[in-house]
């Protein structure tokens, strides 16, 4: 069976910009390749300056690659109106006409998307309510807070009911409740059969939402996969609790390093680096008469994978 064509496909994307007085090229992307399938949520995770926004500009035809190819719906990206109406895009910092109201701005967006007047009005009311701006549509945008403008940017990206939604830092500027609402909205988009590709440097948002994760650093893809695939069965440490707690002198005699031990009243908490080390400490400490209260492996999180890869890349690049 032939697999379905990717919704997004990046093949060896390279992008260089002229930089400095002599306008020498500074490379931002170094042969970036990935693909995104229909009806999945993919997080584009990486530190500031990793190349996320540049990649998103290339996918939207707002910039052009120095080398490589970007395809959306199987077509090379360019000034192609046939797929622009199938994409909803929110940039990292949406720009607005300050003296328009929210409703007037969406009316303008509706015309650009080719929607009729009545359809635009109907959709505008619904989407403003969905992003938490119900009642704010007749207020001038210059009076909006940063969070309200972020919500309006999301509203315009969804106004025309696109098949593919590309969001650059969609939770930026939102309070915790606003972030929860945007997360719920992204999950609703997938339930409706949409494909969502969003960039972020906030690990918890990516961890909570994504079917797959692309981790980039310095313009290179350094890791890719599902959350379970990236984290796997990796062990951070084994937490072992004992009570009553032996003394620090007794632990030192057993060869257990002081930095691996914490005391809370009559409770001893040890953090072993492996099951082998944990089992050895368990036998030694119980031999002193301490009772085992719990033995808990603590697995790696996405944050640990992020630090491992980003740290490795930073060290390697000097």
CORCOR-V822435 format. One record per backbone hydrogen bond with DSSP energy under -1.0 kcal/mol. NH is the residue of the N-H (numbers start at 1). CO is the residue of the C=O. Records with the same first field share a line. If there is no record, write none. Layout:
NH=CO + CO
This chain:
7=36
8=36
9=71
10=34
11=69
13=32
14=67
15=29
17=26
19=24
23=20
24=19
26=17
28=15
29=15
30=219
32=13
34=10
36=8
42=196
43=212
44=198
45=214
46=200
50=47
55=51
56=52
57=53
58=54
59=55
60=56
62=57
63=57
66=14
67=14
69=11
71=9
72=75
73=7
75=72
77=70
80=78
84=80
86=83
87=84
88=164
90=166
100=97
102=139
103=137
105=101
106=102
107=103
108=104
109=105
110=106
111=107
112=108
113=109
115=110
120=116
121=117
122=118
123=119
124=120
125=121
126=122
127=123
128=124
129=125
130=126
131=127
132=129
133=128
136=133
139=136
141=100
142=98
143=140
144=141
149=145
150=146
151=147
152=148
153=149
154=150
155=151
156=152
157=153
158=154
161=158
163=86
164=86
165=195
166=88
167=197
168=90
169=199
172=169
174=171
179=175
180=176
181=177
182=178
183=179
184=180
185=181
186=182
187=183
188=184
189=185
190=186
191=187
192=188
193=190
194=189
195=163
196=40
197=165
198=42
199=167
200=44
206=202
207=203
208=204
209=205
210=206
211=41
212=41
213=225
214=43
215=223
216=45
217=220
219=50
220=217
222=215
223=215
225=213
230=226
231=227
232=228
234=231
236=298
237=298
238=272
239=296
240=270
241=294
242=268
243=291
251=247
252=248
253=249
254=250
255=252
256=251
260=257
261=258
262=269
264=267
267=264
268=242
269=262
270=240
271=260
272=238
278=274
279=275
280=276
281=277
282=278
283=279
284=280
285=281
286=282
287=283
288=285
289=286
290=285
293=241
294=241
296=239
298=237
300=234
305=301
306=302
307=303
308=304
309=305
310=306
311=307
312=308
313=309
314=310
315=311
316=312
317=313
